[in-house]
Every structure is written in structure tokens, then in C-alpha cells.
Amino acid sequence: MGAALPASAQVTTNAPAPVQGALPATTKWIKVHSPAIAGNLEGESADRDVLVLLPPGYAKNPRKRYPVLYALHGYSIGAEQWTKEIHVPQTVEGGFAKGAREMIVVFPDSRTVHNGSMYSSSATTGDFENFVARDLVRYIDAHYRTLSVRESRGLAGHSMGGYGTSRIGMKHADIFGAIYMMSPCCLSPRDPAQFNAASGAALEKLKSIDEATKLGWGERAQLATAAAWSPNPQNPPLFLDLPVKDGAVQPQVLAKWAANAPLAFVDQYVGDLRRYRAIAIDVGDRDGLKDDARKLHETLDRYGIANSFEIYSGDHTSGVAMRFQDHVIPFFSKNLAFEARK
């Protein structure tokens, strides 16, 4: 993770003022089994917690079908903490009450033993990329009244979830029709100078996953990244390769990490990105991730790929609840398809 990310788990965020006349949505916690995650070396459960928010009109209109927004949480928290940070269901209900069209909103949990899957595909953690893009979408379409076409599916996320949105969005434009990246992390390849030899030595001494869970935020973030991007089935007990070994930075590991940086692979997905009805990126003016977010925006501009980019007043988390209500929900209301194909 980048140093700009919050150093704790769930943070306290201000909720927007309740919107007068907002109607209640229905929230349901469900379990979704993911064959893509099953059999991973880390022991992550293939049965994932997922919060499904059904809009106010869902029960009253039993023949109506709805678009779906999939919303991805950040590092060190899961779906429950993420929905508290963005004050669900209040902010979604508020977005609808302020004029956004009703949609189903789905919050999958992708937290792992090292506090984050990076929404990546790894033998160590399991394939969280295809959990979101395939298994989860398939389940939601089978169990709820959705408009099951790409033009009616949106993908959004904050921080690590913003990274997941960029990664999954580029690779799965056949599944989603619009994407919104909120303060996306991890867009650039890592600078070797950021790795600390002493910290690397401590990680090398780990004898079990249980030991790893007692480490600090930064060390656990490095393990999460390694589990996602430099897995090694022949290296128990953690089944990963670290970026520092015996005090020396490992170029072959950093090369694998760089291969997972969206700013390094975006040029390979230009045609896919052109398929989107809309792309949005936002970031706070006091967020250390601002420069990379701008670089992604500038890359899209360079290729003539339509996108909106906003730097707002705030840090990494201060505006996230308000923006989910007043920017994210309206964005998908405007840019998803709300009618079935004829």
C-alpha cells in the first residue's frame, strides 16, 4: 500500500444530513460461494459475506428489474466496516431521494488474513478478481431481479477498492458498463527505496500466518501485497515471496508487483476502456494518492478515452460518505441502462 493510506482500520466519517422524504431501502447479509476462491493456499473462505441493498421500490414492483452497482471496500476493512464508513443505507437512500434512479447496490467482502485481497488473482489468496467479476455477478443475477447485461452493471470502489475497480474494470469490460474509482491506491509500480531492510528481516522470520496477524498495519499491508502479486506455492507457511530478502531488494519480486500496477498495464486495455459508457476518478486534495490518480486520468485523456476527474477538498477518507451519496450514486443513475434491451 502507499504511505498515504490510513494507518488504522475503520475510520470515523461524517454522514451527510438525512435527506427529507428518503424512503427506506432493504439490506440483507448473504453468503456467496466462490469457486474462484476455493482451494487457495492461505485458507481464505470461499463463502464470502456480501451485503445486498434492495432499493425502496423493489418489493412494491415485483416485475421490475434493476441495474446493479458493485461497491468495493478498501484495505484493512471488510464490507461491514466499509458500509459503516459510507453510512449505508442512509447515503444510498439519500441519493435516491435527491433524484437518482433506484438500483441494487452490492457490497462484497474481500478481506483476507492479511487484511486485503487486492482484488487480484493468486494461488495464495484465491482469485478475488473473478470472485467479483464472475462468481458474484452470476449469483446476484440468479437471485435478484437484475438487468443482466453489462450496460446495467456498475463497479466502484475506494482506496484498495479503487484499485480493484481499475484492475477489474480494465480486464472485464465485458461485464461492467461504467466504473468509478474513489481515491484509488496502488496505481504505480513501487519504488525500491521505500522498502526497509529491518522490516523485511522481521517478515522473513515469520513462522506462521498467526504470527503475521500480530504485526502492524504496514507490515501486514506488505504481506497482503506479496500474497496477491508474488505468490509462491513452494514457500510455506505464507506461500509468498517478499520484496526484500537478506537485506536486499529482490528485483524479480518487484517486477511481479509492477506487472500489477494499473499505470503499467493500462496501455494494454485501451480498447476495453473505450467500451465504457462512463469512467470517473476522484481524490482529495490532501490525499497522497492524488498524483497517481491524476496520472491515470491523463493517460486516459492521452488516448482520447472519455473520463471525468475531480480533486475535491478532503483527505483520504473525510469526504467518502458524502461523495458516495452525492456523486457515486448519481453517476451510476446517469450512466447505467435502466431499461431492458428490446
C-alpha positions as CSV (number, residue, x, y, z in Angstrom):
1,M,0.0,0.0,0.0
2,G,1.0,3.6,-0.3
3,A,2.1,5.5,2.7
4,A,-0.9,7.8,2.3
5,L,-3.4,5.2,3.3
6,P,-4.9,5.4,6.8
7,A,-2.8,3.6,9.4
8,S,-5.8,2.1,11.2
9,A,-8.8,0.0,10.3
10,Q,-12.2,1.6,10.2
11,V,-12.2,5.4,10.5
12,T,-15.0,7.7,11.7
13,T,-16.5,9.7,8.9
14,N,-19.2,12.3,8.9
15,A,-22.6,11.4,7.5
16,P,-24.4,13.8,5.2
17,A,-27.5,15.3,6.7
18,P,-30.5,13.0,6.3
19,V,-32.5,13.8,3.1
20,Q,-36.1,14.7,3.8
21,G,-38.5,12.2,2.4
22,A,-35.9,9.5,1.8
23,L,-37.6,6.1,1.6
24,P,-36.1,3.0,3.4
25,A,-34.1,0.5,1.4
26,T,-33.8,-3.2,2.5
27,T,-30.4,-4.6,3.4
28,K,-29.6,-8.3,3.5
29,W,-26.4,-10.0,4.5
30,I,-25.9,-13.2,2.4
31,K,-23.2,-15.7,1.7
32,V,-21.9,-16.2,-1.8
33,H,-19.8,-19.2,-2.6
34,S,-16.9,-18.5,-5.0
35,P,-15.3,-21.4,-6.9
36,A,-12.6,-18.8,-7.9
37,I,-11.5,-18.5,-4.3
38,A,-11.9,-22.2,-3.3
39,G,-8.7,-24.2,-2.8
40,N,-6.4,-21.2,-2.1
41,L,-3.2,-21.9,-0.1
42,E,-3.9,-19.2,2.5
43,G,-7.1,-20.8,3.7
44,E,-9.4,-18.0,2.8
45,S,-13.0,-18.9,2.9
46,A,-14.7,-19.4,-0.5
47,D,-18.0,-18.5,1.2
48,R,-18.0,-14.7,1.2
49,D,-20.1,-12.2,3.2
50,V,-22.0,-9.9,0.9
51,L,-24.4,-7.1,1.8
52,V,-27.2,-6.6,-0.7
53,L,-29.1,-3.3,-0.7
54,L,-32.5,-3.5,-2.4
55,P,-34.0,-0.1,-3.3
56,P,-37.2,1.2,-1.8
57,G,-39.3,0.2,-4.7
58,Y,-38.0,-3.3,-5.1
59,A,-40.7,-5.1,-3.1
60,K,-43.5,-2.8,-4.4
61,N,-42.7,-3.6,-8.0
62,P,-42.4,-7.4,-8.3
63,R,-42.0,-7.4,-12.1
64,K,-39.4,-4.6,-12.3
65,R,-35.7,-5.3,-12.9
66,Y,-32.9,-3.1,-11.8
67,P,-29.3,-2.2,-12.7
68,V,-26.7,-3.2,-10.1
69,L,-23.8,-1.3,-8.6
70,Y,-21.0,-3.4,-7.1
71,A,-19.1,-1.3,-4.5
72,L,-15.6,-2.5,-3.3
73,H,-14.1,-1.7,0.1
74,G,-10.5,-0.6,0.9
75,Y,-7.6,-2.3,2.7
76,S,-7.8,-3.2,6.4
77,I,-11.6,-3.2,6.5
78,G,-14.3,-5.5,5.2
79,A,-17.7,-4.9,3.7
80,E,-19.3,-4.3,7.2
81,Q,-16.8,-1.6,8.1
82,W,-17.0,-0.1,4.6
83,T,-20.7,0.3,4.7
84,K,-20.4,2.0,8.1
85,E,-17.8,4.4,6.8
86,I,-20.1,5.4,4.0
87,H,-23.2,5.3,6.2
88,V,-25.2,2.7,4.3
89,P,-28.2,2.6,3.9
90,Q,-28.6,6.3,4.7
91,T,-26.4,7.6,1.9
92,V,-27.9,5.3,-0.8
93,E,-31.4,6.2,0.3
94,G,-30.4,9.9,0.3
95,G,-29.1,9.6,-3.2
96,F,-32.3,8.1,-4.4
97,A,-34.3,10.8,-2.6
98,K,-32.3,13.5,-4.3
99,G,-33.2,12.3,-7.7
100,A,-31.0,9.3,-8.5
101,R,-32.8,6.4,-10.1
102,E,-33.2,3.3,-8.0
103,M,-30.6,0.4,-8.3
104,I,-29.5,-2.6,-6.4
105,V,-26.2,-2.0,-4.6
106,V,-23.9,-4.9,-3.6
107,F,-21.0,-4.8,-1.1
108,P,-18.8,-7.9,-1.2
109,D,-16.3,-8.7,1.5
110,S,-12.8,-9.3,0.2
111,R,-10.8,-9.0,3.4
112,T,-8.2,-11.7,3.9
113,V,-5.9,-12.9,6.7
114,H,-3.5,-10.1,5.8
115,N,-6.4,-7.6,5.6
116,G,-6.9,-7.3,1.9
117,S,-7.1,-9.3,-1.3
118,M,-6.0,-6.5,-3.7
119,Y,-8.9,-7.9,-5.8
120,S,-6.3,-9.9,-7.6
121,S,-5.8,-13.5,-8.8
122,S,-3.4,-15.5,-6.8
123,A,-2.9,-19.2,-5.9
124,T,-2.2,-18.0,-2.4
125,T,-5.3,-15.9,-1.7
126,G,-7.6,-17.2,-4.3
127,D,-8.9,-15.4,-7.4
128,F,-10.7,-12.4,-5.9
129,E,-10.7,-10.7,-9.3
130,N,-13.0,-13.4,-10.7
131,F,-15.0,-13.6,-7.5
132,V,-16.2,-10.1,-8.1
133,A,-16.4,-10.2,-11.9
134,R,-17.8,-13.7,-12.4
135,D,-19.0,-15.6,-9.3
136,L,-20.6,-12.6,-7.5
137,V,-22.3,-11.2,-10.6
138,R,-23.6,-14.6,-11.6
139,Y,-25.0,-15.2,-8.1
140,I,-26.7,-11.7,-7.9
141,D,-28.2,-12.1,-11.4
142,A,-29.6,-15.6,-10.4
143,H,-31.1,-14.5,-7.1
144,Y,-32.4,-10.9,-7.7
145,R,-34.4,-9.1,-10.3
146,T,-31.5,-7.6,-12.2
147,L,-30.9,-6.3,-15.7
148,S,-28.3,-8.8,-16.5
149,V,-26.4,-7.0,-19.2
150,R,-23.0,-5.2,-18.9
151,E,-24.7,-1.8,-19.7
152,S,-26.7,-2.2,-16.5
153,R,-23.8,-3.1,-14.2
154,G,-21.5,-0.6,-12.5
155,L,-18.3,-1.0,-10.5
156,A,-17.0,1.4,-7.9
157,G,-14.5,1.3,-5.0
158,H,-12.5,3.3,-2.6
159,S,-8.7,3.1,-2.0
160,M,-7.9,-0.6,-2.4
161,G,-11.4,-0.9,-3.8
162,G,-10.5,1.9,-6.2
163,Y,-7.5,-0.2,-7.3
164,G,-9.8,-3.2,-7.7
165,T,-12.2,-1.1,-9.8
166,S,-9.3,0.0,-12.1
167,R,-7.9,-3.6,-12.4
168,I,-11.2,-5.4,-12.8
169,G,-12.6,-2.6,-14.9
170,M,-9.8,-2.9,-17.4
171,K,-9.9,-6.7,-17.6
172,H,-13.6,-7.2,-17.5
173,A,-15.2,-4.6,-19.7
174,D,-17.4,-7.4,-21.0
175,I,-19.1,-7.5,-17.6
176,F,-19.4,-3.8,-16.5
177,G,-20.7,-0.7,-18.3
178,A,-19.5,2.1,-16.1
179,I,-16.8,2.5,-13.4
180,Y,-16.0,5.0,-10.7
181,M,-12.6,5.0,-8.9
182,M,-12.6,6.8,-5.5
183,S,-9.1,7.6,-4.3
184,P,-7.6,4.6,-6.0
185,C,-4.4,3.2,-4.4
186,C,-1.5,1.3,-5.8
187,L,-1.6,2.6,-9.3
188,S,2.2,3.0,-9.8
189,P,5.0,0.4,-9.6
190,R,6.8,0.5,-6.2
191,D,9.9,2.5,-5.6
192,P,12.7,0.1,-4.3
193,A,13.8,2.9,-1.9
194,Q,10.5,2.5,0.1
195,F,11.4,-0.9,1.4
196,N,13.1,-1.1,4.8
197,A,15.7,-3.8,5.5
198,A,14.8,-4.1,9.2
199,S,11.1,-4.5,8.4
200,G,12.0,-7.0,5.7
201,A,14.1,-9.0,8.2
202,A,11.1,-9.2,10.6
203,L,8.8,-10.5,7.8
204,E,11.4,-13.1,6.8
205,K,11.3,-14.6,10.4
206,L,7.6,-15.3,10.4
207,K,6.8,-18.9,11.1
208,S,3.1,-18.9,10.7
209,I,0.1,-16.9,9.5
210,D,-0.9,-16.5,13.1
211,E,2.3,-14.6,13.8
212,A,1.6,-12.4,10.8
213,T,-1.7,-11.3,12.2
214,K,0.0,-9.7,15.2
215,L,2.1,-7.3,13.1
216,G,1.5,-3.7,12.4
217,W,-0.5,-2.1,9.6
218,G,2.4,-1.5,7.3
219,E,3.9,-5.0,7.6
220,R,0.5,-6.6,7.1
221,A,-0.1,-4.5,4.0
222,Q,3.2,-5.7,2.6
223,L,2.2,-9.3,3.2
224,A,-1.2,-8.7,1.6
225,T,0.6,-7.3,-1.5
226,A,3.0,-10.2,-1.7
227,A,0.3,-12.8,-1.2
228,A,-1.7,-11.2,-4.1
229,W,1.2,-10.3,-6.5
230,S,4.1,-12.5,-5.7
231,P,2.6,-15.8,-4.6
232,N,4.8,-18.8,-4.3
233,P,3.2,-22.3,-3.7
234,Q,6.7,-23.7,-2.8
235,N,7.3,-21.2,0.0
236,P,5.3,-22.2,3.1
237,P,4.0,-21.2,5.5
238,L,2.9,-17.9,3.9
239,F,3.2,-19.1,0.3
240,L,4.6,-15.8,-1.0
241,D,7.9,-14.1,-1.9
242,L,8.8,-10.9,-0.2
243,P,10.3,-7.8,-1.9
244,V,13.3,-7.8,0.5
245,K,15.4,-10.9,1.3
246,D,18.6,-11.0,3.4
247,G,18.5,-7.2,3.4
248,A,18.5,-6.9,-0.4
249,V,15.6,-5.7,-2.6
250,Q,14.5,-8.6,-4.9
251,P,14.1,-7.2,-8.5
252,Q,12.2,-10.2,-9.7
253,V,9.6,-9.7,-7.0
254,L,9.3,-6.0,-7.7
255,A,8.9,-6.9,-11.4
256,K,5.8,-9.0,-10.5
257,W,4.4,-6.2,-8.4
258,A,5.0,-3.7,-11.2
259,A,3.1,-6.0,-13.5
260,N,0.0,-5.5,-11.3
261,A,0.2,-1.7,-11.3
262,P,-2.6,-0.2,-13.5
263,L,-0.4,2.7,-14.7
264,A,2.0,0.0,-16.0
265,F,-0.7,-2.1,-17.8
266,V,-3.3,0.5,-18.8
267,D,-1.9,0.8,-22.3
268,Q,-2.8,-2.9,-22.9
269,Y,-6.5,-2.3,-22.2
270,V,-7.3,0.9,-24.3
271,G,-9.8,-0.9,-26.4
272,D,-11.6,-2.3,-23.4
273,L,-11.7,1.1,-21.7
274,R,-13.3,2.6,-24.8
275,R,-16.3,0.3,-24.2
276,Y,-17.4,2.0,-21.0
277,R,-20.4,4.3,-21.1
278,A,-18.6,6.5,-18.4
279,I,-15.4,6.5,-16.3
280,A,-14.9,8.7,-13.2
281,I,-12.0,9.2,-10.9
282,D,-11.9,11.4,-7.8
283,V,-9.4,12.1,-4.9
284,G,-9.0,14.5,-2.1
285,D,-6.6,17.4,-2.4
286,R,-4.9,16.3,0.9
287,D,-4.6,12.7,-0.2
288,G,-1.1,11.4,-1.0
289,L,-2.7,9.3,-3.8
290,K,-3.7,12.4,-5.7
291,D,-0.7,12.4,-8.1
292,D,-1.2,8.8,-9.3
293,A,-4.9,9.4,-9.7
294,R,-4.1,12.4,-11.9
295,K,-1.6,10.3,-14.0
296,L,-4.3,7.7,-14.7
297,H,-6.7,10.5,-15.8
298,E,-4.0,12.0,-18.0
299,T,-3.3,8.6,-19.6
300,L,-7.0,8.2,-20.4
301,D,-7.0,11.7,-21.9
302,R,-4.0,10.9,-23.9
303,Y,-5.8,8.0,-25.6
304,G,-9.0,10.1,-26.0
305,I,-10.9,7.9,-23.6
306,A,-13.7,10.0,-22.1
307,N,-13.5,10.3,-18.3
308,S,-14.2,12.7,-15.5
309,F,-11.6,13.6,-12.9
310,E,-12.1,15.7,-9.7
311,I,-9.8,16.7,-6.9
312,Y,-12.1,17.8,-4.1
313,S,-11.4,19.3,-0.7
314,G,-10.5,16.5,1.7
315,D,-8.1,13.8,2.7
316,H,-8.2,10.0,2.0
317,T,-11.4,9.3,3.9
318,S,-13.0,12.6,5.1
319,G,-15.4,13.0,2.1
320,V,-16.1,9.5,1.3
321,A,-19.7,9.2,2.7
322,M,-20.9,12.5,1.2
323,R,-19.3,11.6,-2.2
324,F,-21.0,8.2,-2.2
325,Q,-24.4,9.8,-1.8
326,D,-23.9,13.0,-4.0
327,H,-21.5,11.8,-6.7
328,V,-21.2,8.0,-6.9
329,I,-24.9,7.1,-6.8
330,P,-25.9,9.9,-9.2
331,F,-23.1,9.0,-11.6
332,F,-24.5,5.4,-12.0
333,S,-28.0,6.7,-12.1
334,K,-27.0,8.7,-15.2
335,N,-24.7,6.2,-16.8
336,L,-26.2,2.7,-16.4
337,A,-29.0,1.3,-18.6
338,F,-32.3,1.2,-16.7
339,E,-34.4,-0.4,-19.4
340,A,-34.2,-4.0,-20.7
341,R,-33.0,-4.5,-24.3
342,K,-35.8,-4.7,-26.8
